[in-house]
């Protein structure tokens, strides 16, 4: 059994060396001239410092124009690489010849809040000259307070902005509505919208959408419809597809199918025909309605208009088909994805694996994973874990044990997956009763890479050692060193020692 496990482990680990690369397309055109951005983007990991690369770029005689640096910061923020964005912004302020305007200070202030918290953002704000304390920097500080859900500070700051005449755009009002939304005070959102209008500030699409959502969260369909009707009659507003999609989602939750379909049709009318994420979202909503014909129609329309599906599109469509129980269609779609040239992302096949699990088709799930391994594509822990969970749910603990070992063999920290505690407990109970020592040591050796040693793991090892006639003093010492004291169960196990 142990050698078989190591065979599986070696097979999986060796497969890790062969990563699936997305297709590249060769052309004979000359490569584009390198730019600062094209030099920086390959340095993808958020922990990498970008400043040395910028300074090397300049040392080579290249220029770093203000607009280019601002674009770098903007793109880093969009990619949520806030630490790097702040680093570049600080370099612009301290090392370059760029004179910061209030808008630049606002960006830096917001980044400081993201990376170091609102107290540091507050310190930066207080250090600014009065000429730089405009609606932009005041608004950025408000956003920092709202992000941290600091209700009193947010409301006090907003009050000051109004007193100074700086709350003349929808942004600060939208921030306060977001504050109430994120703190579960949905009933307070409409009054902020009313105050905005009373103060002569025209709401924007986002203002109305937050308010519509607040009514939907409280299942107040009448209130939601009144706000939508008002929004539709505002001359400065063009209701976008996203708003109608939010309305459709609210109708779906309220099981108002006809109204949901009507809202989805309006959303589609407003959708830019080449906007892939929009199609994806509408398909997901039709999936909730279990309307396969509309899902298929939009799927084909997206292909016609956008030319290509990305992995997220396949995940959404697979999810809808699996929900409908259309596993054969889902299997065909997965084969299409495999041949699409898209980057290998196991979140796509995991949708079908979950469908197999819910239907009890675990042999098919295993066969799918084995097929990937044969092709040199290593399934991650999450994929093996889905099938292991399925076997445990059926009471087939031996198989669950086998699949969980595979999951642990390829475990990578900080990827969003961890071994299911209930499944692990079932496996440990099984091993405690009948596992041989080598089998137990192998499993716990793998498990401890993913989770710290805890009492049940030690107890399983102690039982296995005792069955094999081995000493357990070193285990008891390790257990104590880990801060786990012997309890009643430990003593009962030790009392069985012959």
Residue pairs with C-beta under 8 A, 6 or more apart in sequence:
1 436
1 438
1 439
2 438
2 439
2 442
5 405
5 439
5 442
6 442
8 405
8 406
8 409
9 405
9 409
11 373
12 373
12 378
12 406
12 409
12 410
13 409
13 410
15 373
15 376
15 377
15 378
16 378
16 410
18 376
18 377
18 378
19 344
20 343
20 344
20 376
20 377
21 343
22 341
22 342
22 343
22 344
23 341
32 38
35 68
36 54
36 57
36 62
36 64
36 68
36 69
36 72
37 68
37 71
37 72
37 75
39 53
39 57
40 50
40 53
40 54
40 72
43 50
43 53
46 81
46 83
46 84
47 83
48 84
49 84
49 87
50 72
50 84
50 87
50 88
51 87
51 88
51 91
54 64
54 69
54 88
54 91
57 64
58 64
64 96
66 92
66 96
66 98
69 88
69 92
69 96
69 98
70 92
70 104
72 85
72 88
73 85
73 88
73 89
73 92
73 107
73 111
76 82
76 84
76 85
76 88
77 85
77 107
77 111
82 111
82 114
82 115
83 115
85 111
86 108
86 111
86 112
86 114
86 115
89 104
89 107
89 108
89 111
90 108
92 98
92 100
92 104
93 100
93 104
93 108
98 104
100 108
100 132
102 131
102 132
102 133
102 134
102 136
102 137
103 136
105 128
105 132
105 136
105 137
105 140
106 136
106 137
106 139
106 140
107 140
108 124
109 121
109 124
109 125
109 137
109 140
109 141
109 144
110 121
110 140
110 143
110 144
112 120
112 121
112 124
112 144
113 120
113 121
113 140
113 141
113 143
113 144
113 147
113 148
114 147
117 144
117 148
118 141
118 144
118 145
118 147
118 148
118 150
118 153
121 140
121 141
121 144
122 141
122 144
125 133
125 137
125 140
125 141
128 137
134 166
135 161
135 166
135 167
135 168
135 169
135 172
138 157
138 160
138 161
138 164
138 166
138 172
139 161
139 166
139 169
139 171
139 172
139 175
141 157
142 154
142 157
142 158
142 161
142 172
142 175
143 175
145 153
145 154
145 157
146 154
146 175
146 176
146 178
146 179
146 182
149 179
149 182
149 183
151 179
151 183
154 175
154 176
154 179
155 176
158 167
158 172
158 175
158 176
161 167
161 172
162 199
166 172
167 173
167 199
167 201
168 201
169 201
170 196
170 201
170 202
170 203
170 204
170 206
170 207
173 192
173 193
173 195
173 196
173 201
173 203
173 207
174 204
174 206
174 207
174 210
176 192
177 189
177 192
177 193
177 207
177 210
177 211
177 214
178 210
180 186
180 188
180 189
180 192
180 214
181 189
181 210
181 213
181 214
181 217
186 214
186 217
186 218
187 214
187 218
189 210
189 211
189 214
190 211
190 214
190 215
190 223
190 227
193 203
193 207
193 208
193 210
193 211
193 227
196 203
196 207
197 203
202 234
202 236
203 211
203 234
203 237
204 237
205 231
205 237
205 238
205 239
205 240
205 242
205 243
208 227
208 228
208 230
208 231
208 237
208 243
209 242
209 243
209 246
211 227
212 224
212 227
212 228
212 231
212 243
212 246
212 247
212 250
213 246
213 250
215 221
215 223
215 224
215 227
215 250
216 224
216 246
216 247
216 249
216 250
216 253
219 253
219 254
221 250
221 251
221 254
221 256
224 247
224 250
228 239
228 243
228 247
231 237
231 239
231 243
232 239
239 270
240 270
241 267
241 268
241 269
241 270
241 271
241 272
241 275
241 278
242 267
242 278
244 263
244 264
244 266
244 267
244 270
245 263
245 264
245 267
245 281
245 282
245 285
247 263
248 260
248 261
248 263
248 264
248 267
248 285
249 285
249 288
251 257
251 259
251 260
251 263
252 260
252 285
252 288
252 289
257 289
260 285
260 289
261 289
261 291
261 294
264 282
264 285
264 286
264 294
267 278
267 282
268 282
268 298
271 278
271 279
271 282
272 278
273 305
274 305
274 306
275 306
276 302
276 306
276 309
276 310
276 313
277 312
279 298
279 299
279 301
279 302
279 305
279 306
279 313
280 302
280 312
280 313
280 316
282 298
283 295
283 298
283 299
283 302
283 313
283 316
283 317
283 320
284 316
284 319
284 320
286 294
286 295
286 298
286 320
287 295
287 316
287 319
287 320
287 323
290 323
290 324
292 320
292 321
292 324
292 326
295 317
295 320
295 321
299 317
302 309
302 313
303 309
308 340
309 337
309 340
309 342
310 342
311 337
311 342
311 343
311 345
311 347
311 348
314 333
314 334
314 336
314 337
314 340
314 342
314 348
315 347
315 348
315 351
317 333
318 330
318 333
318 334
318 348
318 351
318 352
319 351
321 327
321 329
321 330
321 333
322 330
322 351
322 352
322 354
322 355
325 359
327 352
327 355
327 356
327 359
327 361
330 351
330 352
330 355
331 352
334 348
334 349
334 352
337 348
344 377
346 379
346 380
346 382
346 383
347 382
349 368
349 372
349 379
349 383
350 382
350 383
350 386
352 368
353 365
353 368
353 369
353 383
353 386
353 387
354 386
356 362
356 364
356 365
356 368
356 387
356 390
357 365
357 386
357 387
357 389
357 390
357 393
360 390
360 394
362 387
362 390
362 391
362 394
362 399
365 386
365 387
365 390
366 387
366 403
369 379
369 383
369 384
369 387
372 378
372 379
373 379
378 410
379 410
380 410
380 412
380 415
380 417
381 407
381 408
381 410
381 411
381 412
381 415
381 417
381 419
381 450
382 407
382 415
382 416
382 417
383 407
384 403
384 404
384 406
384 407
384 410
385 403
385 404
385 407
385 417
385 419
385 420
385 423
387 403
388 399
388 400
388 403
388 404
388 406
388 407
388 420
388 423
389 400
389 420
389 423
391 397
391 399
391 400
391 403
392 400
392 420
392 422
392 423
392 426
392 427
397 426
397 427
397 430
398 430
400 423
400 426
400 427
401 427
401 430
401 431
401 443
404 419
404 423
404 424
404 427
404 443
405 442
405 443
405 446
407 417
407 419
408 419
408 443
408 446
408 447
408 449
408 450
409 446
411 417
411 446
411 449
411 450
413 450
418 450
418 451
419 447
419 450
419 451
424 447
424 451
425 456
427 443
428 456
428 457
428 459
428 460
431 439
431 440
431 443
431 460
431 464
432 459
432 460
432 463
432 464
435 443
435 460
435 464
436 464
436 467
436 468
437 464
437 465
437 467
437 468
437 470
439 464
440 460
440 461
440 464
441 461
441 464
444 453
444 457
444 460
444 461
447 457
448 457
452 482
453 478
453 479
453 482
453 484
454 484
455 479
455 484
455 487
455 489
455 490
458 475
458 478
458 479
458 484
459 489
459 490
459 493
461 472
461 475
462 472
462 475
462 476
462 490
462 493
462 494
463 493
465 471
465 472
465 475
466 472
466 493
466 496
466 497
472 494
472 497
476 486
479 486
479 490
480 486
486 494
